[in-house]
């Protein structure tokens, strides 16, 4: 199983909205080829970190891929695709980007080295470490 990280601006779509949705939601609006290609690689049931960007800069929850890559409903441009995700559980304690960067075991994490990429892979080892940091079951 692969793991992922989905970045969002909480003012646009935050964890509370995702959790209250109670159903899968399109992860739409991504206009970066690498992020889109990452979504094309996803398989049903894979897990991802839900990351609040901008001010908070923290992993706040876990989502599951609920639909494979399909056309993004927010554009007519066929180049852009997205997956659907559903909330699994919140983190017991948010894990900030500052904490992630301070952990030497996470020095190679994409988030540390390319923090602008909105959808990115996470290794199994990184997944376990960040979950542990947040007091959350991996």
N, C-alpha and C positions, 0 to 999 in steps of 0.2 A: 504494500500500500504506500502511495505517495502522500506527502503532506504539503500544505500550502499556507500562504498568508494573503489575506484580502484586506487592502487598505481602503478606508473610507473617511470622509470628513463627517464627523458626527452631526454637524449642523444640517447636512444633506440627507444622510441615512445612518443612524446610529444603532448601537446594540439594542437599546430599548425598543426601537421600532422593529428591528429584526426579530427580537424575542416575542413581541406582542403579535406579530404577523401570524404566528401559529401555522404557517404554511410556507412552502418554498417561495423565494423571491428571486427575480432575475438580478444578476450582478452586472447591470448594464452600464453604458456610458464609458466604457474603457476604450480609449483611442490610442493605444500604444501596441505596436506589433508584438513585442516580446511578451507583454501581459496577455494579449489575445492568444498567442501561441501556447502560453502556459495553460490557459483555460481549455484549449483544444486537446491538451494532454491528459486532462483530468478524467477520472473514472467515477462512476456512481459509487457513493458511499465513502469516498475519500474525505478526510477531515482537513479543516483549515482554521488558522487563527483569524479572528475578527479583530482588526487593528484600527483604532481611532487615530487618525493623523492630525496634522495641523497643531492645535494647542495641546491636547492631551498626550499624544504620541505614546500609546500603550496598547498592548494586547489585552482585550477585555472579555473575550469569549471564544467559543468554538462553534464552527458551522460545519455542515456536511453537504457535499455535492449531491444535489437531488435531481438534476437534469444535466445531460451532457451538452456540450457546446452546440448552440443553435443561433440563428440570426438574432441580433440585438434589436429589440422592438423600438428602440429610441432613434433609429436611423433607417433610411432606405438604402444606405450604402452597403452592398453585400460583403465588403471586406471585414465588417465588424460583427463579431459573435460574442456570446456570453454563455455562462452556465447559470443554473439556478442553485441557490444555497438555502439551507434551513438551519435555524438555531438549534444547537445541541445543548449547550450549558454555558453559563457565564463563568468567568474566572472568579475564584474566591477572592483574589486580590489582583488588580491590574498589574501588569509587568511593563514598566516604562522602557522606552528606547534607551534612556540613560543607563538603566540597570542592565539591559541586554548588552550594550556597548562595554560596560564595565566588567562583564563576565568573560574571562579569557577563553573559556570553552566555546564561546559563541563568536569568536573573532572572525571566522570565515562565513558567518551567516549572511545571506544576501541582504537582509535588512540593514546590517551594519555597513556593508560595502556599496550598496545601491539603494539607498532609502527612498528614492523617488519612484521605483518600480511598483505599480499598484497591485499587481498580482504576481506572487513570486513563490518559488519552491522553498521548502523547509526540509532539512534532512530528518531522519528518524531520531538521531541523537539530539539535534537541536529541539525537536518537538518535545522530547522527554524533559530536557533541561528547562525549557520555558514553562512547561506545565508545572514542574516541581517548584520553580520560582514563584508561580502564581498560586500554589497550594491547590492545584486542580488535577484531578485524575486524568492521566494521558489517554 
